Amino acid sequence: MKRGWLQCVRVALTRVFDQPASVYFDTVRKKSRAQVYLTEGARATRGQLAELRACLAEIRTWGVEMGRGRITSSRVRKEDWAESWKKHFPPMEVGPALLIKPSWSKRKPKGGQQVVTLDPGLSFGTGQHATTSFCLRELVRCRRAAEWQSFLDIGTGSGILAIAAAKLGYAPVEAFDFDPDAVRVAAENARVNHVARKLTLARRDVTRLPVTSSRRFQVVCANLIADLLVKESRRIIARVAPGGVLVLAGILAEEFDGVRRHYERAELRLLRTRREKEWRSGSFSHRASAVLGSRI
């Protein structure tokens, strides 16, 4: 699993404290961190800490090397918390076609540039993360003006990819996530961006999708952890149209080659790949490709 265990710790934190957790790897200090923010006035109880320690002990039994690690807590002042969003989420251009910006930004789009307004919140995805930015670039790259192209977002998080796809002219646009809070936040973000009627959001579990599908899409994004991308590859590939593009992200750089080989064995070929910090993403297509954008 290598650093895939960090995602397991994130899931454990989310389950124990009933709040969304985040993870990151400090490439300079070579240390990993998983953290969760509790609501104002809330404290971690002894029972919650005991449950968390039990979860960590169980993860260690899987044979992964987590190091010693430690559990810490600290207070965050409300005023610093509010202002920190504005420092870390500047507007982001995705080529000449797309501008991602928070609601407080006064940045004006260039001519012909579509705007996605998105504030950082509970669900993953503001465009700043390496995996999300790769997916956005592929959405822009794959778009063919005046052609019919459908899009599916597997693990939509904040809904940023589905919203961007709708803004770029993909249709139909469908997205789903296992987390009901993510679906709720994505729906609100779609409403704010005036595309709620242009996309379909649902709560679904990729592990429970039918192995085959009559519904296929010209572009599919799956921004998930590497283990899930490998385990559920048949379900994911079944939703890519002949000649379509499959964008895989959420993969640690050291795990990418294993994911790539798995999908190449399924007769997909790597089109593009990009490494940023500890993450590596890639886009694939069927080896016997048809014309991208053809109706199925």
N, C-alpha and C positions, 0 to 999 in steps of 0.2 A: 504493500500500500504506500510505502515511502511517506511523503507528507500528506497523503490522502487521509491519514488519521486525524489531521487538523479539522477536516470537514466533519468527522465523526464527533469531535469535541464540540464543534459549533452546534451540531444537532442536539447533543446532550445538554448544552447550556440553554438552548431554546426550549427544550422539553421541561427541564427542571424549573426554570424561572418564568416560563410562559411569556417570554419576550424574545424578539428576533435578535440573534447574535451575529457577530461578524468575525472574520479571521484575516490575518495577514502575516507575511513572512518578511522580516527585516533582513535584507540581503547584505547589509553592512555588518550588523552584529551577529548574523546567522542564528537568529532566534525567532521562534514562532509565537504568536499571541492570538488567543481567542477571547472575545470579550462580549459582555452584554450590559446594557444600560437598564436600570430599574427605574420605575416611576418615582416621582418626588416623594420623599418620606418613607419609601419602602426599604427594608433591610433584608439581607439574606438570612434566613432562619437556620437554626442548627440542623433541622431536618433536611432542608434543601442542600446545605453543604455536605451532609452525610450522603445524600443521594448522588450528588455530583462526584464525590470521591469514589463511590461505588461504581459509577459509570466509567470513570478514568481507569479504575482497577480492571474492569472488564475489558476495556480497549487494550490494555497491556497484555491481557491473556491471549490476544490474537497474534502475539509475536512481533508487534511493531515496536520500533525503538523511539520512545517519546522523550527520553531524557528524564531528569528528576522533576523539573517543573515546580510551580507553586501557585497557590490560589491567593489572590490579593483583591482588596476592594478600596475604593477611594471616592470622595465626593467631587462632583463637578458643579461649579457655580452656574446657576441658570443663565445669568447674563453673558458669561463666556461661551456657553453652549450655543446660544442663539447666534452670536456673532461669528462663531467659528465656521458655520455653514458658508457664510459669504466669502470667507478667505479661501476655502478649499474647493469651491465649485464655480469656477469662472466659466463664461460662455465658451463653447467648443464648436469649431467649424469642421464639418465633414465634407471636405472639398467645396466646390462652388454650389452644391445642391442642397446642403442641409446645415442648419444652425441649431445647436442644442443650448438652451440657456435657462437659468433659474428665473423665477418670476420677478425678482428684485433687479435684474439686469436691465439696463436701458439700451443695450446693444441693438442696433438696427440691422436687419438682414440686407444682404446685397441683392441686386436685381436677380429675380428668379430663384432666390434661395428660400426653401421651406423652413419654417421655424417650429421647433418642438420646445414647449415650455415645461420644465420639469424641476421640481424642488426635491432635494434630498429628503427621504422619509424612511418609513419602516421597511420598504421593500427594496431589494437589490436592483441597481440599475440607474445610473445618472449619466452614463456615457463616458465618465472619467476613467473607469476601470479598463485595463488593457483588453480584457475579453469582450466587454461590451463595445468598445470603440472599434475592434476588429469587425464585429458583426455589423455595425453601422456602416463601416467602409464597404463591406461586401454588399450590403443592401443598395448603396449608391452605385457601386460598380456594376452590379447585375441588372439594374433597371434599364429597360429598353423603352425609349420614348414612344408613345402611341401604340404600344403592344400590350396585349392582355397577359398579365403575370399575377399568379396567386402567391400568397405567402403564409407560412405557418411558423409560429413562434412557440417552441417547446420549452417551458420553464420561463414564463414571461416576466416574472418579478414585478417591476414597476410598470411594465407595459411599454417601455421606451421603444423597443424594436417594432412592435406592432403599430404603435402610433406613428413612428417614422415611416414605416412601410405605407401606411394609409396616406400620409402627407406626400409621399413620393409618387403615389398613383397605383400602387399594387392593389389588386382586387380579384377575388375576395381576400380579406385578411382575417386569419383566425389565430387565436392564442389561448394557451391554457397554462395553469400552474396547479401544483398539488396544495399549496398554501392558500386557504380561503382569504386570509388577510391580504396576500399579494393580489388576488383577483379583485378584491374590493378596491385596493389602492389603484390598480391598473385601470379599473372602470372609471374612477374619479379623475385620473390623469387624462383618460381619453375624452371625458366630458369637458375638462378645462381646455383641451386642445381642439375641441369642436370636431372630433372624428368618431364619437361614440356610435354613430349609425353606420360607420364605414368598416367596423370590425366586430368580430364575435369573440367574446371572452367566456371562458368556462373553467370550472374547477375539475381537473382530471389528473389521474396518476399515470405517468408514462409506463409504469410497470404493469398496469392493468389494461392497456390498450390492446385491441385485437392485433394479432401478429400480422394479419393481412389487412389491406385497406383499399376500398374503391375510391376514396378521396385522396388525390395526390396534388402536390403543390410544386410550382416552378422553383420556388426558393424556400428552403426550410432552415431555420436556425435552431440549434440545440445547444444552449449554454448551460451545461450540467457538469458534474464532476466526472472524472475519467472513468471510474468504476461503473457508473451508471451508463455512460455512453457505450461502453463495451458490452455490458450485460444486456442492454436493451437495443442493441444495434439493429436487429431484425425489425423491431417495431418502428424505429426511426426511419430506416431506409425505405420501408414499405410506403412511406408517405411522401417520398420524393418522386416527382414525375420524370418520365424518360427525358433526358436532356436537361433536367433541372440541376440545381446547385444545392448542396448540403453544407451548411456552415457549422463547424464544431468548435466550441469554445469552452472555457472553464477548466482547461487542462494545464496542469503543471508541466513545465518544459521537460522535465525528466521523464514524464509519463507519455509524452506526445508520440514518440516512435511506436510504442506499444499500441496506442489507439490507431495510429495511421496504418500499421500493418494489419490490424483487425479489419478495418474498412476496405483496405486493398484486397484482402482475401474475399471480400464480398463483391468484388468486381467494380469498386469505385477507384477513381484515380485522383491524386492530389493535384489541385489546380494552383493554389497559393497558400503560403504559410507565413506567419509572422511571430516573432518572439519579442516580448516586451517584459522586462524585469523577469520574474520567475514564471511567467505564463507564456504558453505558446498555443496559437489557434490555427485552424486550417479550413479551407473550403475544398469540397470534393464534387465530382460528377460521375455519372455512370460512364464506363469505358466506351460502350456503344451509345454515344450521345446523339440525341435528336436536336432540333433547333430550339434554343432556349426561348420560351415564350409561346410555343405552339399550344393550341388548345387540346385538352385531352377529353 
